[in-house]
Amino acid sequence: MSDWTWEYLPDADHVVGGLTAEQRAEVDDLARRIAEAVGVRRIGHPFDIAESASGVLTHTEPHLVVWYQEDYRDDTVLVLRVTHFQAE
């Protein structure tokens, strides 16, 4: 387990406000998995002020797209935008 965490930017209402509770739980789980993966990938990489944050990255799953940024200063994944393709 890593020390990396995740949060919504600017906040949950703006990022996942229109999703159902089940869909939000899916996004939360994916954000947690991304944060854990970044934490593992960053093991042994010292903090460099010139590289304080990543650019905007995406992760896709069959019905979910998440745009996020890695903040190396605070060991935090910032979830910026989510698209959930609902099955009708």
N, C-alpha and C positions, 0 to 999 in steps of 0.2 A: 504494500500500500504506500502511496506517495503522499507528500504534503500538499500536492496541488489540489485546488478547489475550483469551483466554477460559480458563475453568477450571470444573471441577465443584465444586459446593458442596453437601454438605460434602466429598465425594470421589467418585471414579469408581465405587467399589464400591456406594455408596448410590444413585447416580443411574442408572448403566447396567450394574450388576453382573449382571443376568439376561439381557443381550442377547448375541447371537452376535458374533464378531469383525467380520463384515461389517456388521451393524447398528450396532455401535459406531463403525465407520469412517464410516457415513452420518451419525451424530450429530456426530462430530468435524468432518466437512466442513461440516455445517450451522452448527455453532457458529462455525467460522472465518469463514463467509460473513456471519453476523450481526455478528460483531465488526468485520469490514471495513466493513460498511454503517453501523454506528454511528459508526465512526471518520470516515467521509466526512460523515455527517450532522452531526457535532459540530465540523467545521472552522469556525473563527472564533467558536466559543462559549467564552468564558472560563469557567474554573472558578468556581462560586459555591457557597460552603459550605452555603447554604440548600438547594441542590439537589445533594446529594452522591451520591444514588443514585435510580434510577427505582423505580417500583412494580414488581410482578411483571408481566411481559409474556409473550405467547405468540406462537409462530410455528407455523403448520401447513403440512404438505405432505400429499399424498394418503394416506400411511400413517405419518405421523410428526407428533407434537406435542411441542414443546419449550417449557417454561416457563423464563424467564430474567429476570435483573435486570441493569441497566446500572450499574456502579459508576464514577462520574465521577471519584472521587478517584484511582483506580488505573488508569483507562482499561482496564477489564476487564469482559467479559461473564461473568456467573456463571450457569452452567447448573444449574438447581435440580431439575428433574424432566423425565423423558422418557417418552412412551408411544409404543411402536412397534407398529403393527397388522400383524402378520405374515400373510403369505399362506400358507394351509395347503395 
